[in-house]
């Protein structure tokens, strides 16, 4: 059985009762556009509400107060006008996620995207040695270990599905880059240290993937929302699935998100 519990921030705790293991997801971690960022990884405290179906949801938008409170990023790189509605729930063995981004301004936003959520392991069963080797991403419809792919940073990487998507210049110093091209949708996964357990994450229209082995073994499947005209909204759905075969999980998620 899978259980989820929102926290005071946008982090949601995820518990796999059968395995006795924990994860969390910062949901989402960031929203960006060609015009500027709308949300960063700095803490926010949304008003979570549970609907009749059991899903947990919150609404959020960039405000002057939010920008004035930023401490570790430059508020000058941010824009106002994008709003978020986020929902997360459990359906069988899946954690289901839903992100809707709306343009509330009178001007268009271009190339809107999110990293979908920072999905983090919270136990040594997944957070231990060889995290990069036990991290996988779909390339050529197969899940391949990230140790076989090019990366400029040893413990983390941002993978693109096309060369012309490499425009996040401000974060190259942290995430580095990879010359390897991944599939769309971006399906990412990880194996436990003994290889008997697997997790995978994927979003609709995800064109990028991120992995970080910096103490919390996080995975990101990054959906693209595209250009948003004034008043337009776009929704992307994602899934986290647990099992014992990472290739099987990837195939199942690929079918769900529409490969």
CORLIN-V630356 format. One record per residue. RES is the residue in one small letter. PSI is psi as a letter, one per 20 degrees, with the letter a starting at -180 (none if undefined). OMEGA is omega in radians with two decimals (none if undefined). D_LAST is the distance of its C-alpha to the last C-alpha in whole Angstrom. Layout:
res=RES psi=PSI omega=OMEGA d_last=D_LAST
res=RES psi=PSI omega=OMEGA d_last=D_LAST
This chain:
res=x psi=p omega=3.11 d_last=27
res=x psi=p omega=3.07 d_last=25
res=x psi=q omega=3.06 d_last=28
res=x psi=q omega=3.13 d_last=27
res=x psi=o omega=3.05 d_last=30
res=x psi=q omega=3.07 d_last=30
res=x psi=a omega=3.12 d_last=32
res=x psi=i omega=3.10 d_last=35
res=x psi=a omega=3.10 d_last=32
res=x psi=j omega=3.04 d_last=28
res=x psi=p omega=3.07 d_last=28
res=x psi=p omega=3.08 d_last=27
res=x psi=p omega=-3.13 d_last=28
res=x psi=p omega=-3.11 d_last=26
res=x psi=p omega=2.99 d_last=28
res=x psi=o omega=-3.03 d_last=27
res=x psi=h omega=-3.13 d_last=30
res=x psi=h omega=3.13 d_last=30
res=x psi=i omega=-3.05 d_last=29
res=x psi=k omega=-3.07 d_last=32
res=x psi=q omega=-3.06 d_last=29
res=x psi=q omega=2.97 d_last=29
res=x psi=r omega=2.92 d_last=26
res=x psi=r omega=3.07 d_last=26
res=x psi=p omega=2.99 d_last=24
res=x psi=o omega=-2.78 d_last=25
res=x psi=o omega=-0.33 d_last=23
res=x psi=a omega=-3.14 d_last=22
res=x psi=h omega=-3.07 d_last=24
res=x psi=q omega=2.99 d_last=24
res=x psi=p omega=-3.11 d_last=23
res=x psi=r omega=3.05 d_last=24
res=x psi=r omega=3.09 d_last=24
res=x psi=h omega=-3.13 d_last=26
res=x psi=h omega=-3.13 d_last=29
res=x psi=r omega=-3.12 d_last=29
res=x psi=q omega=3.06 d_last=28
res=x psi=h omega=3.13 d_last=28
res=x psi=q omega=3.09 d_last=28
res=x psi=a omega=-3.13 d_last=28
res=x psi=i omega=3.13 d_last=29
res=x psi=q omega=-3.01 d_last=32
res=x psi=p omega=2.87 d_last=33
res=x psi=r omega=-3.08 d_last=33
res=x psi=n omega=-3.08 d_last=34
res=x psi=r omega=3.08 d_last=32
res=x psi=n omega=3.12 d_last=34
res=x psi=p omega=3.03 d_last=31
res=x psi=q omega=3.12 d_last=32
res=x psi=p omega=-3.11 d_last=31
res=x psi=a omega=-3.05 d_last=30
res=x psi=h omega=-3.14 d_last=31
res=x psi=i omega=-3.09 d_last=28
res=x psi=i omega=3.13 d_last=28
res=x psi=q omega=3.04 d_last=26
res=x psi=p omega=-3.05 d_last=27
res=x psi=q omega=2.96 d_last=27
res=x psi=q omega=3.05 d_last=28
res=x psi=q omega=-3.06 d_last=29
res=x psi=q omega=3.04 d_last=30
res=x psi=q omega=3.10 d_last=30
res=x psi=p omega=3.14 d_last=32
res=x psi=r omega=3.08 d_last=36
res=x psi=h omega=3.12 d_last=39
res=x psi=h omega=3.10 d_last=40
res=x psi=g omega=-3.11 d_last=36
res=x psi=h omega=3.13 d_last=37
res=x psi=h omega=-3.12 d_last=40
res=x psi=i omega=-3.14 d_last=40
res=x psi=p omega=-3.07 d_last=37
res=x psi=h omega=-2.99 d_last=39
res=x psi=j omega=3.08 d_last=37
res=x psi=r omega=-3.08 d_last=35
res=x psi=o omega=3.14 d_last=36
res=x psi=h omega=3.11 d_last=36
res=x psi=i omega=3.10 d_last=37
res=x psi=j omega=-3.03 d_last=33
res=x psi=q omega=3.11 d_last=32
res=x psi=q omega=3.06 d_last=32
res=x psi=q omega=3.09 d_last=33
res=x psi=i omega=3.09 d_last=31
res=x psi=p omega=3.14 d_last=27
res=x psi=q omega=-3.08 d_last=27
res=x psi=p omega=2.86 d_last=25
res=x psi=p omega=-3.06 d_last=24
res=x psi=p omega=3.10 d_last=23
res=x psi=q omega=3.14 d_last=22
res=x psi=p omega=-3.12 d_last=22
res=x psi=r omega=3.12 d_last=22
res=x psi=p omega=3.05 d_last=22
res=x psi=n omega=-3.09 d_last=21
res=x psi=c omega=3.13 d_last=22
res=x psi=j omega=-3.11 d_last=20
res=x psi=q omega=2.80 d_last=18
res=x psi=o omega=-3.07 d_last=19
res=x psi=p omega=3.14 d_last=17
res=x psi=q omega=-3.13 d_last=17
res=x psi=p omega=3.11 d_last=18
res=x psi=p omega=3.04 d_last=19
res=x psi=p omega=3.11 d_last=20
res=x psi=p omega=-3.09 d_last=22
res=x psi=q omega=3.05 d_last=24
res=x psi=o omega=-3.13 d_last=27
res=x psi=j omega=-3.10 d_last=30
res=x psi=r omega=3.09 d_last=32
res=x psi=j omega=-3.13 d_last=33
res=x psi=q omega=3.13 d_last=32
res=x psi=q omega=2.95 d_last=28
res=x psi=q omega=-3.05 d_last=26
res=x psi=q omega=3.08 d_last=24
res=x psi=l omega=3.08 d_last=20
res=x psi=p omega=-3.13 d_last=20
res=x psi=r omega=3.08 d_last=18
res=x psi=q omega=3.03 d_last=19
res=x psi=j omega=2.95 d_last=18
res=x psi=h omega=-3.09 d_last=17
res=x psi=p omega=3.13 d_last=20
res=x psi=o omega=-3.07 d_last=22
res=x psi=o omega=-2.95 d_last=21
res=x psi=p omega=3.01 d_last=24
res=x psi=q omega=-3.09 d_last=26
res=x psi=k omega=3.10 d_last=29
res=x psi=q omega=3.13 d_last=31
res=x psi=i omega=3.10 d_last=32
res=x psi=h omega=3.06 d_last=30
res=x psi=h omega=-3.14 d_last=27
res=x psi=n omega=3.12 d_last=29
res=x psi=b omega=-3.08 d_last=31
res=x psi=q omega=3.02 d_last=32
res=x psi=k omega=-3.13 d_last=29
res=x psi=h omega=3.13 d_last=26
res=x psi=g omega=3.14 d_last=25
res=x psi=h omega=-3.13 d_last=25
res=x psi=j omega=3.06 d_last=23
res=x psi=p omega=-3.03 d_last=20
res=x psi=q omega=3.04 d_last=17
res=x psi=q omega=-3.09 d_last=14
res=x psi=p omega=3.06 d_last=11
res=x psi=p omega=-3.11 d_last=12
res=x psi=k omega=3.12 d_last=12
res=x psi=j omega=3.07 d_last=9
res=x psi=q omega=3.07 d_last=13
res=x psi=o omega=-3.09 d_last=14
res=x psi=q omega=3.10 d_last=17
res=x psi=p omega=-3.11 d_last=20
res=x psi=i omega=3.06 d_last=21
res=x psi=i omega=3.13 d_last=24
res=x psi=i omega=-3.08 d_last=23
res=x psi=q omega=3.11 d_last=22
res=x psi=q omega=3.00 d_last=24
res=x psi=q omega=-3.13 d_last=25
res=x psi=i omega=3.06 d_last=28
res=x psi=p omega=-3.05 d_last=29
res=x psi=h omega=-2.99 d_last=29
res=x psi=i omega=-3.12 d_last=28
res=x psi=q omega=3.14 d_last=25
res=x psi=q omega=2.97 d_last=23
res=x psi=o omega=-3.11 d_last=20
res=x psi=q omega=3.12 d_last=17
res=x psi=q omega=3.05 d_last=16
res=x psi=i omega=3.12 d_last=13
res=x psi=q omega=-3.06 d_last=16
res=x psi=h omega=-3.06 d_last=20
res=x psi=j omega=3.09 d_last=20
res=x psi=i omega=-3.04 d_last=19
res=x psi=m omega=-3.07 d_last=22
res=x psi=j omega=-3.13 d_last=24
res=x psi=m omega=-2.98 d_last=25
res=x psi=h omega=-3.05 d_last=28
res=x psi=i omega=-3.06 d_last=30
res=x psi=j omega=3.11 d_last=28
res=x psi=h omega=-3.12 d_last=28
res=x psi=h omega=-3.11 d_last=31
res=x psi=g omega=-3.03 d_last=29
res=x psi=h omega=-3.01 d_last=26
res=x psi=a omega=3.14 d_last=27
res=x psi=r omega=3.08 d_last=24
res=x psi=p omega=3.04 d_last=22
res=x psi=i omega=-3.14 d_last=22
res=x psi=q omega=-3.14 d_last=19
res=x psi=p omega=-3.07 d_last=16
res=x psi=r omega=-3.12 d_last=13
res=x psi=q omega=2.90 d_last=9
res=x psi=p omega=0.05 d_last=7
res=x psi=q omega=3.11 d_last=6
res=x psi=o omega=3.09 d_last=9
res=x psi=p omega=3.14 d_last=10
res=x psi=q omega=-3.13 d_last=14
res=x psi=r omega=3.13 d_last=16
res=x psi=q omega=3.05 d_last=20
res=x psi=q omega=3.02 d_last=22
res=x psi=r omega=-3.09 d_last=26
res=x psi=h omega=3.13 d_last=29
res=x psi=j omega=3.07 d_last=30
res=x psi=j omega=-3.07 d_last=26
res=x psi=i omega=-3.10 d_last=26
res=x psi=q omega=-3.11 d_last=24
res=x psi=q omega=3.02 d_last=21
res=x psi=q omega=3.10 d_last=19
res=x psi=q omega=-3.14 d_last=15
res=x psi=q omega=3.10 d_last=14
res=x psi=q omega=3.07 d_last=10
res=x psi=q omega=2.92 d_last=10
res=x psi=q omega=3.06 d_last=8
res=x psi=k omega=3.11 d_last=9
res=x psi=p omega=-3.05 d_last=10
res=x psi=i omega=3.13 d_last=11
res=x psi=q omega=3.07 d_last=14
res=x psi=q omega=-3.11 d_last=15
res=x psi=q omega=3.10 d_last=19
res=x psi=q omega=-3.14 d_last=21
res=x psi=p omega=3.12 d_last=24
res=x psi=k omega=-3.11 d_last=27
res=x psi=m omega=3.02 d_last=30
res=x psi=i omega=-3.11 d_last=31
res=x psi=j omega=3.01 d_last=28
res=x psi=m omega=-3.09 d_last=25
res=x psi=q omega=3.10 d_last=23
res=x psi=q omega=3.09 d_last=19
res=x psi=p omega=2.91 d_last=17
res=x psi=p omega=-2.84 d_last=14
res=x psi=o omega=-3.11 d_last=14
res=x psi=q omega=3.06 d_last=13
res=x psi=p omega=3.10 d_last=14
res=x psi=i omega=3.07 d_last=16
res=x psi=b omega=3.14 d_last=18
res=x psi=p omega=-3.14 d_last=21
res=x psi=o omega=3.05 d_last=23
res=x psi=r omega=3.08 d_last=26
res=x psi=p omega=-3.12 d_last=29
res=x psi=i omega=-3.08 d_last=28
res=x psi=q omega=3.08 d_last=24
res=x psi=q omega=3.08 d_last=22
res=x psi=p omega=3.14 d_last=18
res=x psi=p omega=3.03 d_last=17
res=x psi=p omega=3.13 d_last=14
res=x psi=q omega=3.11 d_last=13
res=x psi=r omega=-3.09 d_last=13
res=x psi=q omega=2.94 d_last=14
res=x psi=p omega=-3.09 d_last=16
res=x psi=q omega=-3.11 d_last=16
res=x psi=q omega=3.12 d_last=19
res=x psi=b omega=-3.12 d_last=20
res=x psi=i omega=-3.10 d_last=22
res=x psi=o omega=-3.03 d_last=19
res=x psi=h omega=3.11 d_last=17
res=x psi=g omega=3.11 d_last=15
res=x psi=g omega=3.11 d_last=15
res=x psi=g omega=-3.12 d_last=14
res=x psi=g omega=3.11 d_last=11
res=x psi=g omega=-3.13 d_last=9
res=x psi=g omega=3.13 d_last=10
res=x psi=h omega=3.10 d_last=9
res=x psi=h omega=3.10 d_last=5
res=x psi=h omega=3.14 d_last=6
res=x psi=g omega=-3.03 d_last=8
res=x psi=j omega=3.01 d_last=6
res=x psi=m omega=-3.14 d_last=4
res=x psi=none omega=none d_last=0
